[in-house]
Amino acid sequence: MSREIVLGLVLLLTLFGNEARTGVELNERTSASTPAAMRTRPSQQDSSRLSGIGRIAGLGEFTVALLWDNRVKVAMTTTNFEFERITSESGETAITVRGSGEETLTIHFGGPDGLSVEKGDRAIRVTRSADSSEAVRRLVGGRAITAFRQQVGQYERQLAGETAGRKPDAMDPFAYTFMLTTAFIGELAGDPNAIGRSRELIRRRVLAARGRSQQASFTMRQGENCWMTYEQALLANDTRNTHCLDSANNVAWYLRGAERLLCGAEFLSGAYGAESSYVTCMGLAALKLA
C-alpha cells in the first residue's frame, strides 16, 4: 500500500513539473511577440530597398535611397556638415543638418503639424496667428548650416553664370531640390528673397531647355515622360507659390513674416513631391547604384 502511495506521488510531481516547465516556455515565446518587443527590432519601413550615389559637378556627391514605404531619403556628408532629408509621397518632410560639436537643426513641414523648427531642446512651431520668424531666425545658425548653405550657394552661382544653351539632365531634379532647400533655410535665417532668387533661376533654366531642340542623353530619352511630368509639376508648383505670396502680402504687416515662411514650406513640399514622383517614375537610373 505504501509503495502504491509513493508511486502515485512521484507521478503527480512529474506531471505538475512538466506543466510548469511548459508554461514558462509559452510565456517566453508570448513576451517575445508582444508589441513592446517588436519595437526593438529594426523597422523595415526605415530601411532602403534601393539606393544610389550621385555626383553633380560643382555641388558634390550625395546619396539617394528609396525606402520600403516609398519615402525618398537624400543625404550629403562632408567634413563640415551632415545633411539628410526624408520626404514622403505626399511631401511630408524632415530635414536635419548637423555638425561636430553642434546641436542638430531639424525642420518638419508638409504634415498635419505644419512647419516646425527644432534645435537642441528648443522647438518653434510657425503658425498664421503669430509672427515667430525672429525666434526661428535665432535657431538657424551655426558652422554646419553655414557650410551647407555656402556649398550649395556656390553651385547656384555657377548655374547663374552659365550662358550657353542647355538640355535637360537626369540629375536636375536633385540639384534643384538642393538649391530650394538651401534657399528655404536662408529664408528661415532671415533672407526674405532667398527662395525667390532660386525659383527664378530654376524656372529660367526649365523654360530654356524646353525651348531648345537638342539631343538628350540616353537616360533622359528613356525617362522623357518622367521628366515632362516633373517639369509640369514644378512649374505648376511655382505658380501656386506666386498666389500664396500674393495672399501673404495682404495680411497685417506684423504677420507677413510667418505667412511667407509658410508659403515657402508649402512650395518646398510641392517641389519635393515632384521630385519623389520623378524618382518613383525614373528609379535611380541617373545614379550609381550602391
Long-range contacts (C-beta under 8 A, 24 or more apart in sequence): 44-68, 45-69, 45-71, 48-73, 50-283, 50-284, 50-289, 51-284, 51-289, 51-290, 52-284, 52-287, 52-288, 52-289, 52-290, 53-287, 53-288, 53-290, 54-171, 54-174, 54-286, 54-287, 54-288, 56-155, 56-171, 56-174, 56-175, 58-154, 58-155, 58-158, 59-151, 59-152, 59-155, 59-175, 59-178, 60-151, 62-174, 62-178, 63-290, 64-174, 64-279, 64-284, 64-287, 66-279, 66-280, 66-284, 70-276, 70-280, 71-276, 72-272, 72-275, 72-276, 72-279, 74-174, 74-177, 76-148, 76-178, 78-147, 78-151, 80-143, 80-144, 80-147, 80-148, 80-151, 81-143, 81-144, 81-145, 81-147, 81-148, 81-151, 82-144, 83-148, 85-177, 85-181, 85-272, 87-272, 87-273, 87-275, 87-276, 88-276, 89-273, 89-276, 89-277, 89-280, 90-273, 91-269, 91-270, 91-272, 91-273, 91-276, 92-269, 93-268, 93-269, 93-272, 95-181, 95-185, 97-144, 97-145, 97-148, 97-185, 98-144, 99-142, 99-143, 99-144, 99-145, 99-147, 100-144, 102-142, 102-143, 102-144, 103-142, 105-139, 105-140, 105-142, 105-144, 105-145, 107-185, 107-188, 109-265, 109-268, 109-269, 110-265, 110-269, 110-272, 114-262, 114-265, 115-261, 115-262, 115-265, 117-188, 126-258, 126-261, 126-262, 126-265, 127-258, 128-251, 128-255, 128-258, 128-259, 128-262, 129-255, 130-255, 130-258, 131-254, 131-255, 131-256, 131-257, 131-258, 132-258, 133-190, 133-257, 133-258, 133-260, 133-261, 134-257, 136-188, 136-261, 137-188, 137-189, 137-190, 139-188, 140-185, 140-188, 140-189, 140-190, 141-189, 145-185, 145-189, 148-182, 148-185, 149-182, 149-185, 149-186, 149-189, 152-178, 152-179, 152-181, 152-182, 153-182, 155-179, 156-182, 156-198, 156-201, 159-201, 159-205, 160-201, 165-208, 165-212, 165-214, 166-205, 166-208, 166-209, 166-212, 167-209, 167-212, 167-214, 167-215, 167-216, 167-217, 167-220, 168-209, 168-216, 168-220, 168-227, 168-231, 169-217, 169-220, 170-217, 170-219, 170-220, 170-223, 170-227, 170-282, 170-285, 170-286, 171-286, 172-205, 173-230, 173-274, 173-275, 173-278, 173-279, 174-275, 176-202, 176-234, 176-271, 176-275, 177-271, 177-272, 177-275, 180-267, 180-268, 180-271, 181-268, 184-264, 184-265, 184-268, 187-260, 187-261, 187-264, 188-261, 192-257, 192-260, 195-241, 195-264, 195-267, 195-268, 199-238, 199-241, 199-267, 202-234, 203-235, 203-238, 206-231, 206-234, 206-235, 219-285, 219-286, 222-285, 223-281, 223-282, 223-285, 225-281, 226-278, 226-281, 226-282, 227-278, 227-282, 229-277, 229-278, 229-281, 230-274, 230-275, 230-277, 230-278, 230-281, 233-270, 233-273, 233-274, 233-277, 234-271, 234-274, 237-267, 237-270, 237-271, 237-273, 237-274, 238-267, 240-266, 240-267, 240-270, 241-266, 241-267, 241-270
